[in-house]
Amino acid sequence: MKRRSGMTLIEVLVAIFIMAVGLLALLTLFPLGMLRMAQAIRDDRCSQAAINAHALSIMQNVRNDFQVVQAAPDPYNKNLATPDLFVNPSKLHPVTGLPYPAAGTLPDADPYGESYPILVDHIGYLNSPPLSVAQDWVGGVRGILRRRPVNFAPTPLEVYKNFTLWDDMSFDSINIPGTPEKVGAAVMRDTRYSWAYLLRRPQTSNKSIVDCTVIVFDQRSLSLSQSLQLEEYVYTGNTISGTPYAFFNPSNSTITLDSTGYVPPPIRPGDWILDTTFYTTKPGTGSANAFFYRVVAMDDLGTGQFRFEVQQPIRGWPAKMAPGGYAGTAIVIPGVAEVFEKGPARVP
């Protein structure tokens, strides 16, 4: 019989090493698959929330809600309510013609042009200190983006029903795992996803057609305690501050935020930046952009400046490029998971 030589120890070790490398490559697919599945579930929940939010906005006629369109009477304003916040969210005093004590007075919008945007953020309104600038204006900066509540959600239950996704249930993980968690006979709902609306009329004088953008939040605070100071960041270069802190570059789809002397923007890829730059269409009138951009990459330029590459083409700016970009106004609202532009809807 012909004798055969056996495998040496070195050959066995090499075979084990090669197999280990293959197993490690295979094992890395499991956490990646879990991350992709979690992202898919998150995207699915956000789309469901957007569908529910848009349907509720039409059913409740959010575009013409009394609290959205008209501000409450102001004692300084001789208890006269602002008639239409789309036309002007921060008017002059109607009697004296002088600006209000705080800065941020704006000219009226062009009746045949685009109106000012309004953020219908009922949860954010309730989570802000009452009768404060931060409650009425995003980031606590008057004259940038007006925040309004709605009239059809006076109780916390109505807020949860109209501004959170109730399609998910909370499950018991202690007593009987896998069964719905209950309080008495009521099934607990998961309120992880909530939303707000960014509204704007394509033609200011036409109240029946309003562009609607649904903003879906992930794990935003729902305490409704009116004692929180919301984390919102405003970078502006208009006449309110006198110094530009936001630059928009349409040629390469980048937004640069200068946070020198301020808190750095808490932004990472996947977050959103809102452009609310003020502009004039013709002498004596004004309006503001209302465009969201998703961040896909960021670069720390040093000296307090951060440049963000965005996914969507930058809109609302002239094609001719200015040196270093156009100075504008950017808002960062933490917790924004997805933004859905629903477009115009005609509501009588």
Secondary structure, DSSP 8 states (H G I E B T S, - for coil): --------HHHHHHHHHHHHHHHHHHHTHHHHHHHHHHHHHHHHHHHHHHHHHHHHHHHTTGGG-HHHHS---BGGGTTB--S-TTT-SS---TTT----SSS-------TTS----EEE-HHHHHTS-TTSHHHHBGGG-TTT-EEE--SS--SHHHHHHHHB--SSB-B-SSSSTTSB-EETTEE-B---EEEEEEEE-SSTT-TTEEEEEEEEEES------S------EEE--STTTSS--EEEETTTTEEEEE-TTS------TT-EEEE--EE-SSTT--EE--EEEEEEEEEEEETTEEEEEESS---SS-SS--TT-EEE-EEE-TTEEEEEEEEEEE--
